Amino acid sequence: MKISQVILRHMKLDLLHPFTTSFATEYDREFILVEVRSEDGTSGWAESVAMPDPVYNEETVKTNWHMLEDYLIPILLHNDIQHPDELTEQYFAFMKGNYMAKAAIEGAVWDLYAKKQNQPLSSALGGTKKQIEVGVSIGIKDSVAETLKTIESRLAEGYKRFKLKIKPGWDIELIEKVRSAFPDIPLMADANSAYTLNDVDRLRALDDYHLMMIEQPLAYNDIIDHADLQAELKTPICLDESIHSLDDARKALKLGSCKIINIKIGRVGGLTQAKKIHDLCQDQGIPVWCGGMLESGVGRAHNIAITTLPNFVLPGDTAASSLYWADDIIEPEVTVENGWISVPDSPGIGYQPSLEKINKYTTYSRTYRTERTAAQTESCPI
């Protein structure tokens, strides 16, 4: 499979509503959309989930562009790729870190590969589900009352699990009032590394509210303190930011740092690594689910595909496009019916990127070709 062109597009989409976590409030999303084209003109699509600032992890939109342009794209254009697994296992293996950059281009190759095989991406990955169960992530609101109103709306739409962002001072009272109003909903809390072991009593108090899990309470790169904390809690800890690779997952499970793992394609370096972490957890009886990074429809399509693997037994974060975007960049948009997404059965990601919409939200693009001097720059206004 020879790649003849790679197109990077710097995109900007406005969120319908601000999304606040313990570390930042996002009002829009800047990201890199990656398109790879084979010699016959077939395109594969993916997106980088890196943020503009290094607040989730060390990667940013700018560092991803640098890695793609100066390292990953040249490798792709100068090699004949037989299978997407070769990228992370062979061609990219010598480069440390930069998982989101690697995942962005690898995902586009996976989409192209599935189209060449005339398979849905889900099938190419080994998935079998025809529908996936999804939950919703609710950011930190201005008041508990607003949070309750949001839950009520999403419950009426059929979502199967509710994730609340928490931080010190916005945790116990919030969870208590939510649990009082909705005693039976599947509920979890996501701290995004906002706590330390000094907060063990506060975190232990959450055991009273029968949460599905507490996600990433401690430092983004820690697995030692999480093991100590898990020993103090009845509630399962789910690791997110701490898991960047198969080795991270293996070590965390060996130490007892968590009982659940959130698999984000971008965070772990791509679909190939996501599959390996899934398989490890399945072998050890550890449930997994697919987290979200406020992706556009292209990234959501990849999340849908990976969630069709059998050990994704907990509802993920892949909510409907309409909860986040006035105008998503795929057709049709991702929709949810009574908490379920139907997995598309057409080749590749199963959704058609809309070039009209993509061009509308592109602030800058650059095309890379196999010819030695064929880099072409195109700019368009915001």
C-alpha positions as CSV (number, residue, x, y, z in Angstrom):
1,M,0.0,0.0,0.0
2,K,1.8,3.1,-1.3
3,I,0.9,6.5,0.1
4,S,1.3,9.2,-2.5
5,Q,0.1,12.2,-0.5
6,V,-0.5,13.3,3.0
7,I,-2.5,16.5,3.8
8,L,-2.4,18.2,7.1
9,R,-5.2,20.6,8.0
10,H,-5.2,22.9,11.0
11,M,-8.9,23.0,12.1
12,K,-10.9,25.1,14.5
13,L,-14.4,24.2,15.6
14,D,-16.4,26.1,18.2
15,L,-18.0,24.1,21.0
16,L,-21.7,24.6,21.6
17,H,-21.0,25.0,25.3
18,P,-17.8,25.5,27.3
19,F,-16.3,22.3,28.7
20,T,-14.5,22.7,32.0
21,T,-12.3,20.1,33.7
22,S,-10.0,20.4,36.8
23,F,-7.2,21.9,34.6
24,A,-8.9,24.0,31.9
25,T,-12.0,25.3,30.2
26,E,-12.3,24.8,26.5
27,Y,-14.5,27.0,24.3
28,D,-13.4,25.7,20.9
29,R,-11.2,22.9,19.6
30,E,-8.1,23.3,17.5
31,F,-6.8,20.1,16.0
32,I,-5.0,18.6,13.1
33,L,-7.0,16.6,10.6
34,V,-4.9,14.1,8.7
35,E,-5.7,12.8,5.2
36,V,-3.5,10.1,3.5
37,R,-4.1,9.3,-0.1
38,S,-3.0,6.2,-2.0
39,E,-1.9,6.3,-5.7
40,D,-5.5,5.5,-6.8
41,G,-6.9,8.5,-5.0
42,T,-8.5,6.7,-2.1
43,S,-8.3,8.7,1.2
44,G,-7.9,7.6,4.8
45,W,-8.8,10.1,7.6
46,A,-7.9,10.6,11.3
47,E,-7.3,13.4,13.7
48,S,-4.8,14.4,16.3
49,V,-6.3,14.8,19.8
50,A,-3.5,17.0,21.1
51,M,-4.6,20.3,22.7
52,P,-3.2,23.7,22.0
53,D,-1.5,23.8,25.4
54,P,0.3,21.1,27.3
55,V,-2.3,20.7,30.1
56,Y,-3.6,17.1,29.5
57,N,-0.1,15.8,28.6
58,E,3.1,17.2,27.1
59,E,1.9,17.1,23.5
60,T,0.4,20.1,21.7
61,V,-1.1,20.9,18.3
62,K,2.2,22.6,17.3
63,T,4.4,19.7,18.5
64,N,2.2,17.2,16.7
65,W,2.5,19.2,13.5
66,H,6.3,19.3,13.9
67,M,6.5,15.5,14.5
68,L,4.2,14.7,11.5
69,E,5.9,17.1,9.1
70,D,9.6,16.4,10.0
71,Y,9.5,12.7,11.0
72,L,6.3,10.7,10.5
73,I,5.2,11.8,7.0
74,P,8.6,11.3,5.4
75,I,8.7,7.7,6.7
76,L,5.2,7.1,5.4
77,L,5.9,8.5,1.9
78,H,9.2,6.6,1.5
79,N,7.9,3.1,2.5
80,D,5.4,0.6,1.1
81,I,3.2,-0.2,4.0
82,Q,1.6,-3.6,3.9
83,H,-0.3,-3.3,7.2
84,P,-0.9,-0.4,9.7
85,D,0.6,-2.5,12.5
86,E,4.0,-1.9,10.8
87,L,4.0,1.8,11.7
88,T,4.1,1.5,15.5
89,E,5.8,-1.9,15.6
90,Q,8.5,-1.1,13.1
91,Y,8.8,2.3,11.4
92,F,7.9,4.6,14.4
93,A,9.4,2.4,17.1
94,F,12.7,4.3,17.4
95,M,11.0,7.5,18.3
96,K,10.2,8.1,21.9
97,G,6.8,9.4,23.1
98,N,4.8,11.6,20.8
99,Y,1.9,9.2,21.0
100,M,-0.8,11.5,19.7
101,A,1.2,12.5,16.6
102,K,1.8,8.8,15.9
103,A,-1.8,7.9,16.4
104,A,-3.1,10.6,14.1
105,I,-1.2,9.4,11.0
106,E,-1.6,5.7,12.0
107,G,-5.3,6.1,12.3
108,A,-5.5,7.6,8.8
109,V,-3.6,4.6,7.4
110,W,-5.9,2.2,9.2
111,D,-8.9,3.9,7.6
112,L,-7.2,3.6,4.2
113,Y,-6.2,0.0,4.8
114,A,-9.8,-0.9,5.7
115,K,-11.1,0.7,2.6
116,K,-8.6,-1.2,0.5
117,Q,-9.8,-4.4,2.1
118,N,-13.4,-3.3,1.5
119,Q,-14.1,-3.7,5.2
120,P,-15.5,-1.5,7.9
121,L,-12.7,-0.3,10.2
122,S,-14.3,-2.1,13.1
123,S,-14.0,-5.4,11.2
124,A,-10.4,-4.7,10.1
125,L,-9.6,-4.3,13.8
126,G,-11.3,-7.6,14.8
127,G,-14.5,-6.0,16.3
128,T,-17.8,-7.8,16.1
129,K,-20.4,-5.6,17.8
130,K,-23.1,-4.1,15.6
131,Q,-24.0,-1.5,18.3
132,I,-22.0,0.1,21.1
133,E,-23.3,1.4,24.4
134,V,-22.3,5.0,25.2
135,G,-22.3,7.4,28.1
136,V,-21.8,11.1,28.4
137,S,-19.1,13.2,30.1
138,I,-20.3,16.3,31.9
139,G,-17.9,19.1,32.6
140,I,-17.7,21.3,35.7
141,K,-20.7,23.6,35.7
142,D,-21.4,26.9,37.4
143,S,-23.7,25.2,39.9
144,V,-24.9,21.9,41.2
145,A,-28.4,22.8,39.9
146,E,-27.0,23.2,36.4
147,T,-25.3,19.8,36.6
148,L,-28.6,18.2,37.7
149,K,-30.5,19.8,34.9
150,T,-27.8,18.5,32.4
151,I,-28.1,14.9,33.8
152,E,-31.8,15.0,33.5
153,S,-31.6,16.0,29.9
154,R,-29.1,13.4,29.0
155,L,-31.0,10.7,30.9
156,A,-34.0,11.5,28.8
157,E,-31.9,11.0,25.7
158,G,-31.0,7.5,26.9
159,Y,-27.3,7.7,27.8
160,K,-26.2,4.7,29.7
161,R,-23.5,6.2,32.0
162,F,-22.7,9.6,33.5
163,K,-19.2,10.9,34.1
164,L,-18.8,14.0,36.2
165,K,-15.6,16.0,36.3
166,I,-14.5,16.7,39.8
167,K,-11.8,18.6,41.7
168,P,-11.1,19.5,45.3
169,G,-14.1,21.6,46.5
170,W,-16.3,20.3,43.6
171,D,-16.6,16.7,44.6
172,I,-18.3,15.3,47.7
173,E,-21.2,17.8,47.8
174,L,-21.7,17.4,44.1
175,I,-21.7,13.6,44.1
176,E,-24.0,13.5,47.2
177,K,-26.6,15.8,45.6
178,V,-26.4,14.0,42.2
179,R,-26.8,10.6,43.9
180,S,-29.7,11.9,46.0
181,A,-31.5,13.1,42.9
182,F,-30.6,10.1,40.7
183,P,-30.0,7.1,43.1
184,D,-29.8,4.5,40.4
185,I,-27.9,5.9,37.4
186,P,-24.5,4.5,36.5
187,L,-22.2,7.3,37.8
188,M,-18.5,7.9,37.8
189,A,-16.2,10.7,38.7
190,D,-13.2,12.0,36.7
191,A,-10.5,14.0,38.5
192,N,-8.0,14.5,35.7
193,S,-5.1,14.3,38.3
194,A,-6.5,16.9,40.6
195,Y,-5.7,15.1,43.9
196,T,-2.7,13.8,45.9
197,L,-2.4,11.1,48.6
198,N,-3.0,13.9,51.1
199,D,-6.6,13.8,49.9
200,V,-7.1,10.2,50.7
201,D,-9.9,10.9,53.3
202,R,-11.8,13.0,50.8
203,L,-11.5,10.4,48.1
204,R,-12.4,7.6,50.5
205,A,-15.6,9.5,51.3
206,L,-16.7,8.9,47.7
207,D,-17.0,5.2,48.5
208,D,-20.4,5.9,50.1
209,Y,-22.0,6.8,46.8
210,H,-21.6,3.5,44.8
211,L,-19.6,5.0,41.9
212,M,-18.6,2.8,39.0
213,M,-15.1,4.2,39.3
214,I,-13.0,7.2,40.1
215,E,-10.9,8.1,37.0
216,Q,-7.3,9.3,37.3
217,P,-7.4,10.9,40.8
218,L,-3.6,11.3,41.1
219,A,-0.7,12.6,39.0
220,Y,-0.9,12.1,35.2
221,N,2.3,10.0,35.1
222,D,1.8,8.0,38.3
223,I,1.2,4.3,38.9
224,I,2.8,3.9,42.4
225,D,0.7,6.3,44.4
226,H,-2.4,5.0,42.6
227,A,-1.6,1.5,43.9
228,D,-1.5,2.8,47.5
229,L,-4.7,4.7,47.0
230,Q,-6.6,1.7,45.4
231,A,-5.7,-0.3,48.5
232,E,-7.6,2.3,50.6
233,L,-10.7,2.5,48.4
234,K,-13.6,0.2,47.7
235,T,-14.4,2.2,44.5
236,P,-12.4,1.0,41.5
237,I,-9.7,3.4,40.2
238,C,-9.7,3.8,36.5
239,L,-6.4,5.0,34.9
240,D,-6.4,7.4,32.0
241,E,-3.4,9.8,31.7
242,S,-1.0,7.3,33.3
243,I,-1.4,4.7,30.5
244,H,0.6,5.5,27.4
245,S,1.6,2.1,26.3
246,L,1.1,-1.7,26.7
247,D,4.0,-1.7,29.2
248,D,2.4,1.0,31.2
249,A,-0.8,-1.0,31.4
250,R,1.1,-4.2,32.3
251,K,3.0,-2.5,35.1
252,A,-0.1,-0.7,36.5
253,L,-2.0,-4.0,36.6
254,K,0.9,-5.8,38.2
255,L,1.1,-3.2,40.9
256,G,-2.7,-3.1,41.5
257,S,-2.8,0.6,40.6
258,C,-6.3,0.3,39.0
259,K,-9.2,-2.1,38.4
260,I,-10.3,-0.5,35.1
261,I,-8.5,1.2,32.2
262,N,-9.7,3.9,29.9
263,I,-8.3,3.4,26.4
264,K,-7.9,6.6,24.4
265,I,-6.5,5.9,20.9
266,G,-4.5,9.1,20.8
267,R,-3.0,8.8,24.3
268,V,-1.7,5.3,23.7
269,G,-0.2,5.9,20.2
270,G,-2.8,4.5,17.9
271,L,-5.2,1.7,17.1
272,T,-2.6,-1.0,17.1
273,Q,-1.5,-0.2,20.6
274,A,-5.1,0.2,21.7
275,K,-5.8,-3.3,20.5
276,K,-2.8,-4.7,22.5
277,I,-3.9,-3.0,25.7
278,H,-7.4,-4.3,25.2
279,D,-6.1,-7.8,24.7
280,L,-3.9,-7.6,27.8
281,C,-6.8,-6.4,29.9
282,Q,-9.2,-9.1,28.5
283,D,-6.7,-11.8,29.5
284,Q,-6.5,-10.4,33.0
285,G,-10.2,-9.8,33.5
286,I,-9.8,-6.0,33.6
287,P,-12.7,-4.1,31.9
288,V,-11.9,-1.3,29.5
289,W,-13.8,1.5,27.9
290,C,-13.1,4.2,25.3
291,G,-12.5,7.7,26.5
292,G,-13.1,10.9,24.6
293,M,-11.1,14.0,23.8
294,L,-13.8,16.2,22.3
295,E,-13.1,14.7,18.9
296,S,-14.8,15.8,15.7
297,G,-16.8,13.2,13.8
298,V,-13.6,11.7,12.3
299,G,-12.1,10.9,15.7
300,R,-15.5,9.7,17.0
301,A,-15.7,7.3,14.1
302,H,-12.3,5.8,15.2
303,N,-13.6,5.5,18.8
304,I,-16.7,3.7,17.6
305,A,-14.6,1.2,15.6
306,I,-12.3,0.3,18.5
307,T,-15.2,0.0,20.9
308,T,-16.5,-3.0,18.9
309,L,-13.8,-5.2,20.4
310,P,-15.2,-7.6,23.0
311,N,-13.6,-6.3,26.2
312,F,-15.0,-2.8,25.8
313,V,-17.7,-3.8,28.3
314,L,-18.3,-0.3,29.9
315,P,-20.1,2.5,28.1
316,G,-17.6,5.0,26.6
317,D,-17.5,8.7,26.1
318,T,-18.5,8.8,22.4
319,A,-21.7,10.9,22.6
320,A,-23.6,12.3,19.7
321,S,-22.0,15.0,17.5
322,S,-24.9,17.3,18.3
323,L,-23.9,17.6,22.0
324,Y,-20.7,19.4,21.0
325,W,-20.8,20.8,17.5
326,A,-23.3,23.0,15.6
327,D,-21.8,21.6,12.4
328,D,-19.7,18.4,12.5
329,I,-17.4,17.6,9.6
330,I,-18.8,14.2,8.7
331,E,-21.9,13.0,7.0
332,P,-24.0,11.6,8.5
333,E,-23.2,13.0,12.0
334,V,-22.7,10.5,14.9
335,T,-26.2,10.0,16.4
336,V,-27.2,8.1,19.6
337,E,-30.5,6.3,20.0
338,N,-31.5,5.3,23.5
339,G,-27.9,5.2,24.6
340,W,-26.6,3.1,21.6
341,I,-24.7,3.9,18.5
342,S,-25.1,1.7,15.4
343,V,-21.8,0.7,14.0
344,P,-21.5,1.7,10.3
345,D,-20.9,-1.2,7.9
346,S,-19.4,0.6,4.9
347,P,-15.7,0.4,4.3
348,G,-13.3,2.4,6.5
349,I,-14.5,4.6,9.2
350,G,-18.0,4.5,7.8
351,Y,-18.7,8.2,7.8
352,Q,-18.0,10.5,4.9
353,P,-15.8,13.6,5.7
354,S,-17.5,16.6,4.1
355,L,-14.9,18.6,2.2
356,E,-17.2,21.6,2.1
357,K,-17.4,21.7,5.9
358,I,-13.7,20.8,6.3
359,N,-12.7,23.7,4.1
360,K,-15.0,26.0,6.0
361,Y,-13.2,25.2,9.3
362,T,-9.6,24.9,8.0
363,T,-7.3,27.7,9.1
364,Y,-4.2,26.4,7.3
365,S,-3.2,23.3,5.3
366,R,-0.1,21.7,3.8
367,T,0.2,18.9,1.3
368,Y,3.2,16.5,1.2
369,R,3.9,14.3,-1.9
370,T,6.3,11.6,-2.8
371,E,8.1,13.9,-5.2
372,R,11.3,15.5,-3.8
373,T,10.2,19.1,-4.0
374,A,6.5,18.8,-4.0
375,A,5.5,20.3,-0.7
376,Q,2.6,22.7,-1.3
377,T,1.2,25.2,1.1
378,E,-2.4,26.4,1.1
379,S,-3.8,29.0,3.5
380,C,-7.4,30.0,4.1
381,P,-9.0,32.5,6.5
382,I,-10.4,31.5,9.9
